[in-house]
Amino acid sequence: MSDSQLIYGLHAVQSLLKRHPDRVIELQLTERRDDPRLRALEALARERGTKVIRVDAQVLQKALGDVAHQGVAAQVLPIAPWSEDDLIAALAEVQSPLVLALDGVQDPHNLGACLRSADACGALALLVPKDRAAQLSAVVRKVAAGAAESVPLVTVTNLVRTLKLLKEAQLWVTGAAADAPREAAEVDFTGGTVLVMGSEGAGLRQLTRQTCDYLVRLPQLGSVESLNVSVAAGMLLYEVVRQRSKAQAG
């Protein structure tokens, strides 16, 4: 099992069992926990032909570290990552593709939350740079609550180069910046769209800003300077959904 990984949490494991049971090698449940949700998860695993074992809670905690595993873990084969070429090839299969890009977001909780919002809003993929950025991990999978199994994570060497390739593929690239000249609602997101979020604190790098077709801000009525990056990403993604739903209805 050297190429396998341990994921944890009810939602993350349940999502994988439902969508990709062939990737689940083994379901691990703590010995003394017995509640309806765990019983339902065990029944689902057995229905899918997955091996189920009971383990000591301390053994599971030691294997996972100081995380809220909810008494559930699974040994799984990792999802095949997308390359830059995979992403470009997939664009042709989707009408008005939506891609979320994170320019150096380092907190795995933020990456997990962004994956979850990307899944909810129908994003084709989530794009991250290879260096100085959070990558897929057990923590990310837990926060994503299953979205890590449905939204491909594309890790690229040069984010700006990939954004330029997406522009050549007729997608419009919009970056989020607190000092942007226009609000998000003023930009048309009904066509192919890439949303680019900056890192915690520093925001978008200068070269990334220069590559964007538009820079937008979210309206803020309170006194705080900026929103958490995953919250802002969710709000922008739902602005895309709002515009597209309105266009379809009209």
N, C-alpha and C positions, 0 to 999 in steps of 0.2 A: 504493500500500500504506500510505497514511497512517493508516488505521484498524487496521492489522495490528500484531502484536507478535511479538517473538522469544522463543521458549522454548527451553530447553536441557536436556540430560541424557537418557540412554537411556530410562529408565523413563517420564519425563514425555512424551517424544515418541512412544514406542511406544504408550502408553495412548491418546493423542489419535488416532493413526493407526488404532487398532483401533476406537475408539468413535465418533469424529467425523472421519472422513477428509475430509469435505467442507469442513472448516474449515482444513485444512492446505494452504497455498498452495505451499510449497516446502520440501524437506528439504535441509539443508546438512550435508555430511560433510567432515571434514578430509582433505586429499589423501593424506597419507602413512600414515594409520592404516587398517589392514586386518585385521580379526579377525572371528571367527564372528558375534559379536553385531551388529557394524556391517553385515556382509553380510546377516544376517537382517532387519535394520531396512530396509536398502535394498530388499531383495526385497519386503517388506511394502508399502513406499511405492509401488513400481512396480506391484504387484498392485492397489493402491487408485487407481492413475492419478495419483499425485502426482509432480510434477517433482522430480528429484534432481540436485543439483550438488555438485561437489567444490570446496572452498575452501581457501586457505592457512590453516594453523593460527593464524598471527599475525593475519590479517585477522579470523578468528572471535573470537580473544581480545580484539582491539580493540573489536569490536562488542558483546561481552558484558561486558567488564570482567574483574576478577580473580575468576573463578568456576571451579569444576570442571565444565566442560561436557562432558567425556568424548568430545570430538570430534564432538558431535552438536548441531545446532540446527535449528529449524523456524520458518518464517515462518507465522503462523497468524492467522485471524480470531478475535477474542476471544469467549469464551462470553458469551451474553446474561445480564447480572446479573439477579437477582430483586429485585423491590421488596417492600416490606412487604405490599402487596396480593397479590402473587404467592405469598408465603409463606402468608398466611392462606387463600387459595383452595386451595392444595395440601394443607392439613391434612385436608380432607374426603375426599381420595383415599387416605389412608393410615390403617390401623388402628393405634392407639396410636403416633402419631408421636413421634419423638425429635428434638429440636433442641438443638444446642450453641450457647451464646452466650458471647462473650468480652468482658468489660467493660474495654476499654482495653488489651488486650495489644498491645505495640508491636514486639516482635521478630519479623521476618518468618519466622525459623526456627521459632519457636513456633507461628505461624499455620499454616505449612506442615505441621508435625507434627500439629497439631490436625485439620487437614483430612484427613490420612491416617488418623488414628484414627477420625474421624467416618465416613469411608467404610467402614472395616473393620467398624464396629459398626452400619451401616445407618441412620445419621442422615439425616433428610430435608434438612437445611440447616444452615449455620453462620452465625450472626448476629454482626455487629460494628457498633460505632458509627462514624459518618462521621469524627469528629474524634478526634485523639490516639490513633489505633489503627493497627496495620498493615493494609495493604490488599493486594489481589492484585497480585503482581509476578512477574518471572522467577525471583527467588530463592525465593519462596513456592511457585511451581509446581514447581521442582526438588526442594525438600524434600518436597513433597506426593507426588511420584512418581506423578503421574497422577490423584490424588484431586481436584485442582482442576478436573478436567474432568467429575467425576461428582457432586460435592457442591456445590450452588449456594451462593455466598457472598452473603448479604443484608446490604447496608449501609444502616443506618437513621440518621435524624437524632437521634432520641431513643430510646435503648435501653430506658429504663424504660417509656415509653409502649407500645413494642412488646411488652414482657413482659406488660404489663397486658392487651393485646389477646389474647395467647396464653392468658392465664388465663381470659379471657372465652370463649375457644374450648375450654374444659374441659381445658387442659393444666396440670399441676402444675409450678411453678417451684421448682427446688432450687438453692441457691447453695453453693459450696464455700468454707469458711472454717476456718482452723486452730483457731479458738476456738469452733467450733460445739458445741452441746450434745449432739449425737448422731452416731454413725458412719453412713456411707453405707448399710451393710447393714441399718440399722434403718428405712429409709424404703422404701416400696413404689414401685418404678419400673415396674410392669407396665402401667400406664396411660400416657396421653399425658404426655410428660415434656420439660421444658426444663432442661438443666444449664447453670449460669452459673459461669464461671471469672473470677476477678479478675485484675487486671494484675500484672505482675512487680513484686514488692516491696510495692506498696500494697494489693493484694488488691481485694476488692469495694468500690465506693463505698457510702457510707452509704445513699443513696436506693435503690440496687440491692438492698442487704441487706434493707431494709424492704419491698421489693416481693416478695421470695421467700416462698413458702409454707413452705419448710424451709431450714435451714442445716445442712450436714453436713461432717464431717471424715473424713479417711482415717486408719486406724490406723497409727501410726508407732512402731517399736520402737528406732530408732536415735537418734543424738544431734543430727542436723541439725534446724533449726527448721522447714523447709518443703520441699516438693518443687517442682521445676520445673513451671511451669503446664501445659506440654504433657504431661508425665508424669502429673500429677494428673488431667488431662482424660481421658487414655487409661484410667487406672485406674477412674475413675467411669463412663466409657462401658461398660467391660467389666463393671462391677457391674450396669448395666442389662441387658446381654446375658445375664449369669448368671441374674438373676432371671426374665427372660422365658423363657429356655430351660428353667428348672426348672418354671415355671408350665405351659408347653406339654407338658412330659414328664409332669407329674403329673396 
